[in-house]
Amino acid sequence: MEVQTAEIKNNEAHTFAFSKTVQQFMVGFSKFVLQFKPPDHHVKTIMIDLSDCKKNNNEITVKPNLVLEDTGKKSKPGDMSIRVVIVATV
């Protein structure tokens, strides 16, 4: 069993390389940063989607989809990132 972590920006794919072929794996997170740029906003939706995962032999690629919407839907979120944790059976 191996565990790996990486800080990944929103909508950017990251590939984790393990020592042997991955048999099974589980993806989770230990921290995330979702924020709006000033001024203040009224948050409507927060979504963390880690379902875009691809396994290829000893590699797992994860592309996080992080959503932060306000009630006006007119603002742009600031930098968003997530610390992804993968537990893999190799």
C-alpha positions in Angstrom: 0.0 0.0 0.0 1.3 3.5 -0.9 0.0 7.0 0.0 0.8 10.1 -2.0 -0.4 13.7 -1.7 -0.1 16.8 -4.0 -1.4 20.3 -4.0 -3.3 20.7 -7.3 -4.9 23.9 -8.8 -8.4 23.8 -10.1 -8.9 22.1 -13.5 -5.2 21.2 -13.8 -4.4 17.5 -14.1 -1.7 16.0 -11.9 -0.2 12.5 -12.3 0.8 10.4 -9.3 3.4 7.7 -10.1 3.5 4.7 -7.8 6.3 2.0 -7.5 4.3 -0.8 -9.1 1.1 -1.3 -11.0 -1.9 0.1 -9.1 -4.5 -2.6 -8.3 -7.0 -0.4 -6.4 -7.1 3.2 -5.2 -9.1 5.7 -3.3 -8.9 9.5 -3.8 -9.7 12.0 -1.1 -8.5 15.4 0.1 -6.9 16.8 3.3 -7.3 20.6 2.5 -8.8 22.9 0.0 -8.7 26.7 -0.7 -11.8 28.2 -2.3 -12.1 32.0 -2.2 -13.5 35.0 -3.9 -11.5 38.1 -4.7 -12.7 41.2 -2.9 -15.3 42.6 -2.4 -17.5 40.4 -0.2 -19.8 37.8 -1.7 -22.7 35.7 -0.6 -21.8 32.1 -1.4 -24.5 30.1 -3.2 -22.6 26.9 -4.2 -19.5 25.1 -3.1 -18.6 21.9 -5.0 -15.5 19.7 -4.8 -15.5 17.0 -7.6 -12.6 14.5 -7.7 -14.3 12.0 -10.0 -12.1 12.8 -13.0 -9.5 10.1 -12.3 -7.6 7.9 -14.7 -5.5 4.8 -13.9 -2.8 3.6 -16.3 -0.5 0.9 -14.9 1.4 2.5 -12.1 0.0 6.0 -12.6 -3.1 7.8 -11.5 -4.1 11.2 -13.0 -6.5 13.4 -11.1 -8.1 16.6 -12.4 -10.1 18.4 -9.7 -13.1 20.4 -10.5 -13.7 23.1 -7.8 -16.8 25.3 -8.0 -17.5 28.4 -6.0 -20.5 30.5 -7.0 -22.1 33.5 -5.4 -25.7 34.6 -5.6 -25.0 37.1 -8.3 -22.9 34.7 -10.5 -21.0 37.8 -11.7 -17.8 37.4 -9.8 -14.6 35.5 -10.6 -13.2 33.1 -7.9 -9.7 33.7 -6.7 -7.0 31.0 -6.9 -8.5 27.6 -5.9 -6.6 24.5 -5.1 -6.9 21.2 -3.2 -4.5 18.9 -1.5 -5.4 15.5 -3.0 -4.6 12.3 -1.1 -4.4 8.9 -2.9 -4.2 5.6 -1.1 -3.3 2.8 -3.6 -2.8 -0.9 -3.4 0.1 -1.8 -5.6 
